[in-house]
Amino acid sequence: MTHTPLRILILGGTGEAMQLARSLEGDPRFAPTYSVAGRTQHPRLPNLPCRSGGFGGPDGLADYLGKEAVEVLVDATHPFAARMSTHGVMAAKQAGVALLALRRPAWTPGPEDHWHRVPDMAAAVQALGTRPQRVFLTIGQGELAAFCQAPWHRYIIRSVDLPPVRPPDCLCITERGPFRLEDEQRLLRQHRIDALVTKNSGGEATRPKLEAARICGTAVIMVDRPWVPPAPAEVPDPKAALDWLGAHYADSRPTLRGV
């Protein structure tokens, strides 16, 4: 007997989302669509049906889920995409579809790390103080405006695309991870970085900058993750997400269980 594939919408834009999407390519059990917010000019996309752009809030997302007969919504967005994750929880409940959140574990400091944890970007700016410093910003391009309020620092900014808004005294590096430890050490030393400002995104692709900061004795200002509502099911990595989807597929097709 042929079973209809499980219709899935992946809210993507992360390395883990891409890994999961690629593991679904060609699997007859699944019919996934991959969605990105459209904030980067050239996003990496899987060999799957893809869409770009917003949905129009939780109501718009719920409407999309219903119209496309989606059975599972996978939230694999960035840990700081709190609004999208919140909308996902609301829309899945409204549309009556299963929700799986792929949430990578946060980083935790080791005994030799020099972290100053702050709740948001405004606090990160305050933590830099009034003495001019050489600051490495790895926070994406969307939240650089806060650092325009502290123009006495020299900023090295790394982002996927050239930021349209940035502090006056800055050097922009457009690169996409993953990054190697030796390259991160070289960057910190070459630019004589005093402080690294970053988000607690977790994951392995950008962890080397924290190891490099520890080795070089560079202070780290770590912005804590925003709160997001819990999802009915949460997993830490793409493999666990694939296992969950496989189990959900079997459970939702009764003849596969011998019923």
Secondary structure, 3 states (H helix, E strand, C coil): CCCCCEEEEEECCCHHHHHHHHHHCCCCCEEEEEEECCCCCCCCCCCCCEEECCCCHHHHHHHHHHHCCCCEEEECCCCCCHHHHHHHHHHHHHHCCEEEEECCCCCCCCCCCCEEEECCHHHHHHHHCCCCCEEEEECCCCCHHHHHHCCCCEEEEEECCCCCCCCCCEEEEECCCCCCHHHHHHHHHHCCCCEEEEECCCCCCCCHHHHHHHHHCCEEEEECCCCCCCCCEEECCHHHHHHHHHHHHHHHCHHHHCC
